[in-house]
Amino acid sequence: MTTSCTVILEGIFRKDGKASSEFEEYSRRSNENGEAHGGVVVKNYLISENLGQGEKPDFILIIKYPSRDKARQAFTSDEYNRIMPMRNKAFKEVKILLV
């Protein structure tokens, strides 16, 4: 029996990263890649305040995949590896957490 997997993606933009062409292209291709692996965005949140420790993330994205393997494949695929340079220019930090 295959069980679905929830991925929580947390990101902190570099200065002007959200307005960059790299972010626009990364976002488009990352969404296409996630969908190709069965990923469905459940919810996205813009974060206004951090009451805990560490730097405030700019956003949190919750994505559901049909399985843990599909989630791993989405973020380790050749396509995702090709767009990593764009991600690294737009973001200071990205966490991809499997639940």
LOROVO-60578 format. One record per residue: residue in three letters; y, z, x of N, C-alpha, C, O in turn. Coordinates in steps of 0.02 Angstrom, whole numbers, padded with zeros to 5 digits, always signed. Atoms other than C-alpha are relative to their C-alpha. Example, Ala and Ser with C-alpha at 12.3 -4.5 7.8 and 13.67 -1.06 7.14 Angstrom:
BEGIN
ALA-00059+00000+00045-00225+00390+00615+00060+00000+00045+00059+00033+00097SER-00059-00003-00042-00053+00357+00684+00055+00037-00039+00110+00045-00014
***
This chain:
BEGIN
MET-00060+00000+00042+00000+00000+00000+00063+00000+00044+00069+00041+00089THR-00062+00005-00037+00169-00051+00068+00055+00037-00038+00063+00027-00098THR-00056-00034+00032+00316+00063+00032+00065-00026+00028+00069-00046+00086SER-00066+00026-00021+00497+00012+00039+00030+00047+00052+00008+00103+00063CYS-00034-00037-00053+00612+00070+00176+00076-00005-00012+00102-00059-00024THR-00072-00002+00006+00793+00123+00162+00030+00003+00070+00008+00042+00113VAL-00037+00001-00063+00910+00083+00307+00071+00023-00014+00103-00001-00061ILE-00069-00022+00003+01074+00174+00330+00035-00027+00063+00016-00009+00119LEU-00037+00030-00055+01195+00075+00438+00069+00032+00001+00106+00029-00049GLU-00064-00035-00008+01346+00170+00503+00039-00034+00056+00012-00044+00110GLY-00038+00036-00051+01486+00084+00597+00070+00027+00011+00104+00051-00035ILE-00069-00017-00020+01646+00123+00691+00029-00063+00033+00002-00087+00083PHE-00032+00061-00027+01760-00027+00722+00039+00015+00063+00066+00069+00073ARG-00047-00001-00056+01849-00061+00884+00069-00013-00031+00075-00035-00088LYS-00068+00015+00024+02038-00075+00868+00003-00074-00018-00014-00117+00023ASP-00006+00068+00027+02069-00232+00764-00068-00035-00010-00070-00095-00024GLY+00066+00030+00007+01880-00260+00754-00015-00025-00070-00047-00077-00078LYS+00012+00021+00069+01877-00270+00565+00035-00066-00016+00010-00104-00058ALA-00039+00061+00013+02006-00410+00567-00021-00058+00046+00009-00112+00043SER+00018+00050-00050+01918-00507+00705-00045-00055-00028-00081-00045-00077SER+00045+00055+00018+01832-00675+00691-00072+00018+00016-00119-00005-00017GLU+00068-00022-00018+01682-00595+00777-00031+00041-00056-00090+00032-00073PHE+00027-00039+00056+01663-00470+00635-00017-00045-00059-00070-00037-00090GLU+00012+00044+00056+01678-00605+00504-00066-00039+00009-00107-00044-00037GLU+00061+00038-00013+01542-00711+00586-00061+00045+00004-00114+00028-00022TYR+00055-00048-00003+01432-00561+00626-00022+00022-00069-00081+00024-00085SER+00015-00023+00067+01444-00499+00448-00038-00053-00040-00088-00038-00073ARG+00033+00055+00036+01397-00668+00374-00072-00010+00023-00118-00012-00017ARG+00067+00013-00027+01250-00696+00490-00046+00060-00006-00106+00052-00017SER+00041-00061+00007+01190-00516+00483-00025+00006-00072-00083+00023-00084ASN+00021-00001+00071+01187-00524+00292-00055-00051-00013-00104-00037-00047GLU+00051+00053+00009+01090-00688+00296-00066+00021+00032-00119+00012+00002ASN+00060-00023-00035+00968-00615+00422-00035+00056-00040-00096+00055-00047GLY+00029-00055+00039+00942-00457+00319-00033-00026-00063-00089-00004-00080GLU+00029+00028+00061+00913-00557+00160-00064-00039+00015-00111-00038-00024ALA+00059+00038-00020+00788-00669+00252-00061+00046+00011-00118+00024+00006HIS+00054-00049-00010+00687-00510+00287-00009+00044-00062-00043+00095-00059GLY+00009-00036+00062+00698-00450+00107+00049+00057-00013+00040+00096-00060GLY-00049-00054+00008+00847-00333+00129+00047-00012-00058+00071-00067-00069VAL-00047+00002+00056+00956-00292-00021+00049+00057+00010+00029+00115+00017VAL-00050-00053-00006+01120-00198-00003+00003+00038-00065+00015+00010-00118VAL-00001-00044+00058+01113-00050-00121+00071+00025-00012+00094+00027-00069LYS-00067-00028+00008+01284+00023-00088+00036-00002+00067+00004+00002+00120ASN-00040-00008-00061+01425+00021+00038+00057+00047-00014+00085+00049-00069TYR-00052-00050+00006+01552+00157+00068+00049-00007+00057+00030-00015+00114LEU-00052-00006-00050+01718+00159+00159+00013+00075+00007+00023+00109-00043ILE-00006-00071-00012+01736+00330+00239+00073+00019+00011+00107-00011+00053SER-00070-00020-00007+01903+00417+00219+00009+00063+00041+00063+00075+00068GLU-00008-00063-00035+01867+00584+00301-00068+00025+00024-00119+00016-00009ASN+00060-00031-00028+01739+00672+00411+00012+00075+00004+00055+00097+00043LEU-00008-00072-00001+01722+00858+00378-00048+00033+00049-00048+00094+00057GLY+00049-00026-00048+01584+00876+00507+00022-00014+00071+00082-00018+00086GLN-00014+00011-00071+01571+00843+00693-00001-00074+00016-00027-00115-00022GLY+00002+00069-00024+01597+00683+00790+00053-00043-00032+00090-00022-00076GLU-00049+00048+00024+01702+00531+00758-00017-00024-00070-00076-00031-00088LYS+00010+00024+00069+01726+00472+00579-00022-00072+00001+00011-00115+00031PRO+00019+00071+00007+01628+00314+00541+00049-00034-00048+00078-00002-00092ASP-00043+00038+00046+01729+00177+00456-00036-00017-00065-00005-00022-00118PHE+00038+00016+00060+01589+00134+00336-00073+00020+00008-00098+00031+00063ILE+00072-00010+00002+01411+00169+00285-00027-00051-00050+00000-00059-00105LEU+00032+00051+00041+01298+00034+00213-00072+00022-00012-00106+00041+00036ILE+00069-00018+00016+01135+00072+00123-00037-00063-00022-00016-00097-00069ILE+00038+00062+00011+01005-00068+00125-00072+00019-00013-00101+00061+00021LYS+00071-00010+00016+00832-00070+00046-00040-00060+00024-00022-00117+00008TYR+00047+00051-00023+00692-00169+00129-00068+00011-00032-00084+00067-00050PRO+00066-00008+00033+00519-00203+00057-00048+00043+00040-00095+00071+00012SER+00044-00041-00042+00438-00112+00205+00036+00020+00063+00088-00009+00081ARG-00028-00021-00065+00475-00022+00367-00005-00057+00051+00040-00067+00091ASP+00008+00056-00046+00406-00172+00462+00054-00053-00011+00081-00079+00038LYS-00052+00050+00014+00527-00291+00374+00068+00024+00024+00107-00015+00051ALA-00063-00028-00023+00672-00174+00413+00005-00006+00076+00056-00027+00103ARG+00001+00005-00073+00623-00166+00597+00009-00073+00022+00047-00087+00068GLN-00004+00071-00018+00600-00355+00604+00071-00026-00008+00095-00065+00033ALA-00068+00024+00012+00774-00383+00531+00046+00017+00058+00089-00023+00077PHE-00046-00023-00052+00858-00283+00670-00026-00011+00071+00006+00008+00119THR+00027+00017-00066+00746-00343+00813-00015-00075+00005-00042-00098+00055SER+00015+00072+00001+00734-00527+00765+00042-00038+00051+00093-00013+00075ASP-00038+00042-00045+00792-00667+00878+00070-00014-00027+00119-00013+00010GLU-00066+00013+00031+00933-00706+00755+00046+00060+00009+00104+00052+00028TYR-00043-00059-00007+00996-00526+00758+00021+00008+00073+00078+00026+00087ASN-00017-00006-00071+00988-00524+00948+00054-00051+00020+00095-00037+00064ARG-00051+00051-00015+01093-00685+00952+00070+00022-00024+00120+00001+00006ILE-00066-00020+00026+01233-00603+00850+00024+00067+00029+00079+00090+00013MET-00019-00064-00031+01236-00440+00951+00066-00005+00039+00106+00042+00034PRO-00064+00002-00036+01379-00500+01064+00060+00003-00048+00111+00034-00031MET-00054-00003+00050+01488-00525+00908+00007+00071-00027+00062+00097-00035ARG+00000-00069+00024+01437-00354+00843+00034+00046+00051+00075+00088+00033ASN-00027-00044-00053+01481-00274+01010+00075-00010+00010+00109+00037+00032LYS-00073+00010-00005+01655-00353+01009+00036+00032-00059+00092+00056-00051ALA-00033-00026+00060+01694-00295+00832-00008+00076-00007+00036+00110-00034PHE+00015-00071+00011+01615-00121+00838-00001+00040+00064-00025+00018+00116LYS+00005-00049-00054+01636+00027+00951-00069+00032-00001-00098+00045+00052GLU+00066-00033+00007+01476+00105+00883-00033-00022-00065+00000-00027-00117VAL+00040+00016+00060+01338+00056+00761-00063+00041+00004-00097+00042+00055LYS+00064-00035+00006+01195+00165+00704-00040-00034-00055-00014-00049-00108ILE+00044+00029+00049+01047+00088+00614-00058+00048-00009-00102+00054+00034LEU+00046-00056+00011+00944+00228+00539-00051-00018-00054-00033-00037-00109LEU+00053+00012+00049+00776+00204+00453-00019+00066-00032-00031+00116+00003VAL+00016-00061+00037+00739+00332+00318-00074-00001-00018-00098+00046-00049
***
